[in-house]
Amino acid sequence: MKIEFSKMHGCGNDYVYVDCTKGELPNPGAISEYVAPRWMSIGSDGMIMICKSDVADFKMRMFNADASEGKMCGNGIRCVAKFVYDKGLTDKTNITVETLGGIKEIDMVVVDGKVTEASVNMGKPVFRCTEIPMISDHYVFVDQGLVLEETLESKIVYNGTAVSVGNPHFVTFVEDVDALNLPELGPQFEHHKLFPEGVNTEFVQVIDDNTVKFRVWERGSGETLACGTGASAVTAAVMTLGKIGKKGQPLKVLVRGGELNITMNENDEIIMRGPATHVFDGVIEIPDEILK
């Protein structure tokens, strides 16, 4: 089976995008796992299908590099907006997109007939443990210690905040984010027993009174160059803890792939603004055994 696709990214968080408005792909998780390996395939953090929706302008289904389906992707949904506008699937610069994390509204910035960036209303962050979900005796897990490893002599504890912005996140603050060995540390959070569905983890360094820098370990994909829901979770955490930032004013969030601007409005909704970049279009042959 041949599939036409576009390779796109938001601040380096890259996906393979497929127009599925005329019909969804068979076994999309397996296809995502097939196209994701770098050097051996297209190379991406996963695949996003753009589908018809009965409740919004479009529906987004996103799949991670390990074939699992994610609920929401902030960088990915900006590229969905660019895809549908640039390819003439819509002429609107404000659209709604159905996701497993809810319906999201997107405003696009168009320059010379092409979308260059977009703003997404990510909704209100959710801190209630049962809704994240997180197994905890606490109603919320805000600035609490998460035990990674414990022996009779000692234990390793990371203070952090659990929050959902369409999918589960754990936000923890560190002194030097670049010094972390994320391939070793990240999976310990991702598969922690207190997160039954796994968790994305943001390791955050405060730069100044309006700037944070973070690295992210995403469940199902490992370290990525950016994470839109992660940036939203970081903003929710720093605002809730009163570390930096003010409601109604954009917070500068630095990721390995670039910069996002995140605002928490007076209604506690998270508004994410950032670039959407088209890399190339192509066609790939998917082996029959992958489709079964």
HURAQUI-V63656 format. One record per residue. N is the residue number from 0. SS is DSSP state (H for helix, E for strand, C for the rest). PHI is phi in degrees with one decimal (NA if undefined). Layout:
n:N ss:SS phi:PHI
n:N ss:SS phi:PHI
This chain:
n:0 ss:C phi:NA
n:1 ss:E phi:-95.0
n:2 ss:E phi:-124.2
n:3 ss:E phi:-81.4
n:4 ss:E phi:-145.7
n:5 ss:E phi:-124.2
n:6 ss:E phi:-96.2
n:7 ss:E phi:-140.1
n:8 ss:E phi:-150.1
n:9 ss:E phi:-119.5
n:10 ss:C phi:55.8
n:11 ss:C phi:89.2
n:12 ss:E phi:-80.6
n:13 ss:E phi:-106.4
n:14 ss:E phi:-139.5
n:15 ss:E phi:-92.5
n:16 ss:E phi:-107.7
n:17 ss:E phi:-129.3
n:18 ss:E phi:-75.3
n:19 ss:E phi:-116.1
n:20 ss:C phi:-68.5
n:21 ss:C phi:-103.6
n:22 ss:C phi:152.4
n:23 ss:C phi:-79.7
n:24 ss:C phi:-74.6
n:25 ss:C phi:-75.0
n:26 ss:C phi:48.7
n:27 ss:H phi:-63.4
n:28 ss:H phi:-61.5
n:29 ss:H phi:-67.6
n:30 ss:H phi:-65.2
n:31 ss:H phi:-59.5
n:32 ss:H phi:-64.1
n:33 ss:H phi:-74.2
n:34 ss:H phi:-86.7
n:35 ss:H phi:-76.3
n:36 ss:C phi:-58.1
n:37 ss:C phi:-79.2
n:38 ss:C phi:73.9
n:39 ss:C phi:-113.3
n:40 ss:C phi:-153.1
n:41 ss:C phi:-62.2
n:42 ss:C phi:90.8
n:43 ss:C phi:-170.6
n:44 ss:C phi:-84.1
n:45 ss:E phi:151.1
n:46 ss:E phi:-135.0
n:47 ss:E phi:-124.6
n:48 ss:E phi:-98.6
n:49 ss:E phi:-104.3
n:50 ss:E phi:-123.1
n:51 ss:C phi:-71.4
n:52 ss:C phi:-137.4
n:53 ss:C phi:-89.6
n:54 ss:C phi:-124.8
n:55 ss:C phi:-147.3
n:56 ss:C phi:-66.1
n:57 ss:E phi:-146.5
n:58 ss:E phi:-122.3
n:59 ss:E phi:-111.3
n:60 ss:E phi:-118.1
n:61 ss:E phi:-117.4
n:62 ss:E phi:-125.2
n:63 ss:E phi:-80.4
n:64 ss:C phi:-67.5
n:65 ss:C phi:-96.4
n:66 ss:C phi:86.6
n:67 ss:C phi:-73.8
n:68 ss:E phi:-93.1
n:69 ss:E phi:-94.7
n:70 ss:C phi:-84.1
n:71 ss:C phi:-162.2
n:72 ss:C phi:-144.7
n:73 ss:H phi:-67.4
n:74 ss:H phi:-70.5
n:75 ss:H phi:-64.5
n:76 ss:H phi:-71.5
n:77 ss:H phi:-64.0
n:78 ss:H phi:-71.2
n:79 ss:H phi:-59.5
n:80 ss:H phi:-61.1
n:81 ss:H phi:-63.4
n:82 ss:H phi:-59.9
n:83 ss:H phi:-70.6
n:84 ss:H phi:-78.2
n:85 ss:H phi:-63.3
n:86 ss:C phi:-95.0
n:87 ss:C phi:76.8
n:88 ss:C phi:-78.1
n:89 ss:C phi:-153.0
n:90 ss:C phi:-112.5
n:91 ss:C phi:-88.3
n:92 ss:C phi:-100.1
n:93 ss:E phi:-131.0
n:94 ss:E phi:-133.2
n:95 ss:E phi:-114.1
n:96 ss:E phi:-130.8
n:97 ss:E phi:-79.7
n:98 ss:E phi:-135.3
n:99 ss:C phi:-68.3
n:100 ss:C phi:-96.2
n:101 ss:E phi:109.5
n:102 ss:E phi:-86.2
n:103 ss:E phi:-113.9
n:104 ss:E phi:-102.4
n:105 ss:E phi:-127.3
n:106 ss:E phi:-107.3
n:107 ss:E phi:-107.0
n:108 ss:E phi:-106.2
n:109 ss:E phi:-111.6
n:110 ss:E phi:-127.9
n:111 ss:C phi:53.3
n:112 ss:C phi:82.2
n:113 ss:E phi:-125.3
n:114 ss:E phi:-75.4
n:115 ss:E phi:-105.5
n:116 ss:E phi:-154.4
n:117 ss:E phi:-151.6
n:118 ss:E phi:-113.8
n:119 ss:E phi:-126.5
n:120 ss:E phi:-82.2
n:121 ss:E phi:-83.7
n:122 ss:E phi:85.2
n:123 ss:E phi:-89.3
n:124 ss:C phi:-67.0
n:125 ss:E phi:-114.3
n:126 ss:C phi:-107.5
n:127 ss:E phi:-65.9
n:128 ss:H phi:-56.6
n:129 ss:H phi:-65.9
n:130 ss:H phi:-94.5
n:131 ss:H phi:-71.3
n:132 ss:C phi:-93.5
n:133 ss:C phi:-143.2
n:134 ss:C phi:-86.8
n:135 ss:C phi:-157.6
n:136 ss:C phi:-76.1
n:137 ss:C phi:-79.4
n:138 ss:C phi:-67.4
n:139 ss:E phi:-128.3
n:140 ss:C phi:-119.1
n:141 ss:C phi:-117.2
n:142 ss:C phi:53.5
n:143 ss:E phi:-113.0
n:144 ss:E phi:-85.5
n:145 ss:E phi:-105.9
n:146 ss:E phi:-84.0
n:147 ss:E phi:-87.4
n:148 ss:E phi:-147.4
n:149 ss:E phi:-140.7
n:150 ss:C phi:-126.3
n:151 ss:C phi:-65.4
n:152 ss:C phi:-93.6
n:153 ss:C phi:-159.4
n:154 ss:E phi:-149.5
n:155 ss:E phi:-102.2
n:156 ss:E phi:-127.4
n:157 ss:E phi:-116.1
n:158 ss:E phi:-74.4
n:159 ss:E phi:-169.9
n:160 ss:E phi:-128.3
n:161 ss:E phi:-94.1
n:162 ss:E phi:-154.8
n:163 ss:E phi:-110.5
n:164 ss:C phi:-128.2
n:165 ss:C phi:96.2
n:166 ss:C phi:-151.3
n:167 ss:E phi:-77.2
n:168 ss:E phi:-137.3
n:169 ss:E phi:-126.2
n:170 ss:E phi:-108.1
n:171 ss:E phi:-129.4
n:172 ss:E phi:-104.2
n:173 ss:C phi:-132.4
n:174 ss:C phi:-79.1
n:175 ss:C phi:-138.5
n:176 ss:H phi:-68.3
n:177 ss:H phi:-73.5
n:178 ss:H phi:-85.0
n:179 ss:C phi:-75.2
n:180 ss:C phi:-93.4
n:181 ss:H phi:-66.3
n:182 ss:H phi:-58.5
n:183 ss:H phi:-87.5
n:184 ss:H phi:-81.4
n:185 ss:H phi:-55.4
n:186 ss:H phi:-61.9
n:187 ss:H phi:-65.6
n:188 ss:H phi:-80.7
n:189 ss:H phi:-53.8
n:190 ss:C phi:-105.0
n:191 ss:C phi:-62.8
n:192 ss:C phi:-63.1
n:193 ss:C phi:-80.3
n:194 ss:C phi:-114.2
n:195 ss:C phi:-63.6
n:196 ss:C phi:-106.7
n:197 ss:C phi:78.6
n:198 ss:C phi:-153.5
n:199 ss:E phi:-85.1
n:200 ss:E phi:-123.4
n:201 ss:E phi:-109.3
n:202 ss:E phi:-104.3
n:203 ss:E phi:-116.0
n:204 ss:E phi:-119.6
n:205 ss:E phi:-79.7
n:206 ss:E phi:-93.8
n:207 ss:E phi:-152.8
n:208 ss:C phi:-74.3
n:209 ss:C phi:-143.9
n:210 ss:E phi:-138.5
n:211 ss:E phi:-127.0
n:212 ss:E phi:-130.0
n:213 ss:E phi:-146.3
n:214 ss:E phi:-116.3
n:215 ss:E phi:-130.3
n:216 ss:E phi:-111.7
n:217 ss:E phi:-94.3
n:218 ss:C phi:-62.9
n:219 ss:C phi:88.1
n:220 ss:C phi:-130.9
n:221 ss:E phi:81.3
n:222 ss:E phi:-72.6
n:223 ss:E phi:-120.1
n:224 ss:C phi:-74.7
n:225 ss:C phi:-162.9
n:226 ss:C phi:-153.8
n:227 ss:H phi:-67.4
n:228 ss:H phi:-67.7
n:229 ss:H phi:-65.8
n:230 ss:H phi:-61.7
n:231 ss:H phi:-67.7
n:232 ss:H phi:-64.7
n:233 ss:H phi:-61.2
n:234 ss:H phi:-61.4
n:235 ss:H phi:-60.5
n:236 ss:H phi:-68.9
n:237 ss:H phi:-66.6
n:238 ss:H phi:-71.9
n:239 ss:H phi:-65.3
n:240 ss:H phi:-82.3
n:241 ss:C phi:70.1
n:242 ss:C phi:-72.9
n:243 ss:C phi:-149.8
n:244 ss:C phi:85.8
n:245 ss:C phi:-136.6
n:246 ss:C phi:-59.3
n:247 ss:C phi:84.7
n:248 ss:C phi:-117.9
n:249 ss:C phi:-62.6
n:250 ss:E phi:-99.8
n:251 ss:E phi:-82.8
n:252 ss:E phi:-118.6
n:253 ss:E phi:-95.4
n:254 ss:E phi:-121.9
n:255 ss:C phi:-65.4
n:256 ss:C phi:-99.5
n:257 ss:E phi:150.8
n:258 ss:E phi:-136.5
n:259 ss:E phi:-120.0
n:260 ss:E phi:-115.6
n:261 ss:E phi:-122.4
n:262 ss:E phi:-122.7
n:263 ss:E phi:-99.9
n:264 ss:C phi:-82.8
n:265 ss:C phi:-66.4
n:266 ss:C phi:-93.1
n:267 ss:C phi:68.6
n:268 ss:E phi:-84.2
n:269 ss:E phi:-96.6
n:270 ss:E phi:-110.0
n:271 ss:E phi:-108.2
n:272 ss:E phi:-124.6
n:273 ss:E phi:-171.4
n:274 ss:E phi:-76.8
n:275 ss:C phi:-134.1
n:276 ss:E phi:-125.3
n:277 ss:E phi:-90.9
n:278 ss:E phi:-102.1
n:279 ss:E phi:-164.7
n:280 ss:E phi:-107.2
n:281 ss:E phi:-164.6
n:282 ss:E phi:-132.4
n:283 ss:E phi:-129.0
n:284 ss:E phi:-89.9
n:285 ss:C phi:-99.7
n:286 ss:C phi:-59.3
n:287 ss:H phi:-59.4
n:288 ss:H phi:-67.4
n:289 ss:H phi:-74.1
n:290 ss:H phi:-80.4
n:291 ss:C phi:-78.5
